[in-house]
Amino acid sequence: MGKIIKKQDSRRVFVETLDKLARKNKKIIVVICDVGFNYLDNPKLKFKVINFGVTEPTAAIISAALALEGYSVWFYSMLNFVTFRVHEQIRNAICMHKAPVKIIGVKGSEKYKFLGFSHNLLWETEEIEWLKKLPGMKTYLPKNNKAVKKAVLEAYKSKNPCYIRL
């Protein structure tokens, strides 16, 4: 009988990888806007989590300011909320100021389909099309958990804004 392999969620791989980095760097902050609690609500995590509630534009600007002050900032939410809802803030506050914010977009799933286009993509590469055009923005589309870990580690080392789609 073969070995049973339990597939690990890419969000958990992101959190575990970032937590290992935070054991050496106390300036890692994850900014959330009322999502991610299943993975980020753990007092044992070594990074700080700041929940701004449903205020994505404000959270994006504050993320940029914190990154420019030397913090490793990871702006995490459903991909529509950290890309489309904050397009102007990403362009102006993050990219144009070369703020090394790491944007983590969690792709919707079957659970979100009933919420309509505000919570889902209209086509598979919708947010990637314009993110790639922003100055200095590096995008990652990891296809498996090994690639998620690699993307997090590369983004962590980068001095530029990055987007990782989970």
Protein Blocks (a to p, Z undefined) as FASTA:
>chain_A
ZZddddddfklmmmmmmmmmmmmmmkbccddehiaklmmmcfkbcbdcddebjafklmmm
mmmmmmmnopacdddddfklmmmmmmmmmmmmmmmnopacdcddddddfklmmnojmlcc
fbfklmmmmmmmpghiacdddfbfklmmmmmmmmmmpcbdcdddZZ
